[in-house]
Amino acid sequence: MDIKNLKQEEIEETGVVWVKDIEYEIRKNSIVVFESLVVPKESGDLTLMSVCLGTDTSSWKVESNFSINEQGEGFQRRKWMELGTENEVTRPRFINLEGSGDRPSIKVIQKQAKIDFKASHHPPALLNEMYPIELKITNNEPEEIRVIMNAKVMAADAQASDEYITCDSAGEEISSPILKDTDLGVIQSGESITKVIYIAGENTAISRILQISLWYAITSSLPTHPPPAHGWF
């Protein structure tokens, strides 16, 4: 039974939980499987803490709580209550269910990046010139991606000097040693894009270091409204 698209609710003394109302019929000797979906945003251990199954009819309501994350002493069996007849007297009794109170947990790791990145340039770089560096990015993912770039230029050995970086070949927008959250656009699967950035060094003829960071995300996973933020990459 599909229980995706759950909604959050805050319950007193419990906190925020995920819930969904469904209609189903309990039949004798039947097995109902509930299937949901988790989309983690960070790496780490993902653990199912507890499950509550509430059954509501026109005559009665019952809740079955399963504290999955609590490890009790010894071997514990899940139980279900049914009506049974003993010495011609009908009374409720517990029957054991298959399985035990295991702790379902999984380690979430970062997906391995599937892009190729190459930077090429042709020295020497002269003082006070707009020195071009060509960046080539190839998408090896099976789907199209959107790429964001951060770049920073600095003097080697922390020497005092002036450095600037820009995407404008005319140098009219050059005023900072940092490019932040530069949208490189969408790259189709198996294709490449080329981007040229320009750096300029003033005052001192020394070595400069260029640091480049790329973030990308599958475009189908990005929200369309509001516009995707940096945290989605």
N, C-alpha and C positions, 0 to 999 in steps of 0.2 A: 504494500500500500504506500503510495507516494505521499510523503509529508514534507515536501520541499516548500519553499516560500513561507517559512514560519514568521511570526511576528513577536516582538519583544514585549514582555510585560514585567512589571516590578511587583513582587509579592512580599508582603511584610514578613520579616524574619528570615526570608529566603534570598531576596535580592532579585536581580534581573534574570529572567528565564525566557526560553523560546517556547512558544505554544502554537498549536493549531487545532481547530475544531474539525472533526471529520465524521462522516456517517458510515458505519459498518455494522454488520450483523454477526454475532457470535453464535457459532453452531458447534454442536458436539463433535469432538475429535478433529476439529478444524485447526489450522495453523495460520496465523496472520503475521506477516512480515512487514515491519515499518521501515521505510527507506527514506533517508534525508541526505542533505548535502552540506558540507562545510567548506568554505573558501577562506583559508588562512591568509592573513596579511603580513605575518611576521614568522621568522624561524623560531623553533623551540619545541617543547613537548606539548602535544595536544591530547587532553584526557577528557573522556566522558565521565562527569562527576555523578550524576544521578538521573533517573528517569521516573516520571510519574504518569501512570495511565489511569485516566478518569473515565468511568463508564456511567452515563447518565440516561435513565429511561423515564417513562411517565410515572413509574411506581417507586423507584429507588435510585440512589446514586452511591457509587463506591469508588474509592481511589486506591490504587496499588502503587506504593512507593518503593523504588529500588535504589538504594544507596550504593551505586556500583563502585565508587572510589573508596569506600570504607572497607578495610580488610579486617574481618573479624578473626577470632581465634578458632583454629581448627577448620574443618571442612563444613561449609554451609550450603544448604540447598534452598533453592527458591521454592515457594509453596503457593498453592492455590486453594481457595476454600470452595467446597461444593456441598450440596445437601446429600446426606446418605441415610440409609435406614439400618438401624441396629436394634434387635429385639422388638421389631414392629414399631419402633419410635424413630421419627424423622428428625434428624439434627444435623447441624453443619459440621463438617470435618475438613481438615487440611490434607491435601495430597501433594506429594513432592513432584516438582517439575524437573525436567532435564536441565543439566548445566549447573554451574556454581557461580558464586559472586566474583567472577574474574574482573580485572581492571583493564578495560580496553584503552590503550594508549598508543600513540604513534608519534614519532619524531618528525617534525616538519623541517625540511632543509631548503635552502635557496636553489632555485632551478639553475642549472648550468647555462651560461650565456651561449647563444648560438649566433654570434656575429663576428665578422672579421674587421679589424681596424688597422689601417696603415697610414702613417704620416710621412710625407716626403718633402724635401726642400733642397735647394742648390746653393751652398755657401760660396763665397763669404757673405756675411751680413754686415752692412756698414752702419756707422752711427747716423742717426737722424733719417734713415730710409725706411720705407714701408716694405718689410721683408715678408714675402709670401710663403706660407706653409700649406701644402695641399693635404687634405684629409679625405680618405676613401673608406666608406663604411659599406660592408656587404651583409645582407640579411640572409642567414642560413636557416631561419625558422620556417616552419611549414605555412605560416600565415604572415600577413603584412604587419609591420611594426611601426611605431612612432618613436622618434629618438629625440632626447634632450641632451644638451652638452653644456658642461661647465669647463672653463679654461682659465689658467692663471700663468702669467709670466713673471719671473723674479730673477734677481741677480744671484749668481753662484757665490757661495761662502758668505752670504748675508752682507755683501758690500753695499755701501750707499750709492745709489744710482737711480735713474728714472727709466721705467719701462711701461710700455703701453701695448694693448692688444685690441683688435677690432675686426669686424667682418666687412668693413667699408674700405675699399681699395683707395678711395680718395683721401682717407684719413680725416674726414670732416667730423666724424663721431668719436675720434680717439681721445680718451680722457682718463682711462682707468687700466690698471694691470689685470683686470678680471672680466671675464665674460660669464654671466650667470644665467642659467635656465634658458639657453638659446635653443629654440625649437628648430630642429633640422628637418622636420616634416615626416612624411610617411614613406617607407621603403617597402616595395612589394617583395614577396618571397622569391629568393634566388637572384635578386637584383641589387645594384649598388648605386650609391650617390656620392658625389664629390663636392666637398666644401672647402673653400679657401679662406684662411684667416691670415691676418697681417699683424706682425709685431714690430715695435720700434724701440730702439734703445738710444738714450741720450746721455751726454756728459762724459761717460766713462767707457772705454773700450775693454770690456770684460765679458766673460761667459755668462749667458743667460740660460735659465732652465724653464721649460714649458711643461706644465702639468695639465693633462686633459682627462676629464671623467665623462663617461657616457652612461645615460640611463635609457632604457627602452621598455616598452610594453606592447603586448599584442593589442591591436586597435579594437578588436571586438570586445576586449575586457574593460575598455575605458568608457567612462560615462560621457554622454553627449551634452547633458545639462545638469549642473553647471559644468563649465569647461574643466577638463582634467587637471588636477593639481599635481605638484611635484611628488607628493606622497603616493600617487598611483603608479609611479615608474619604478 
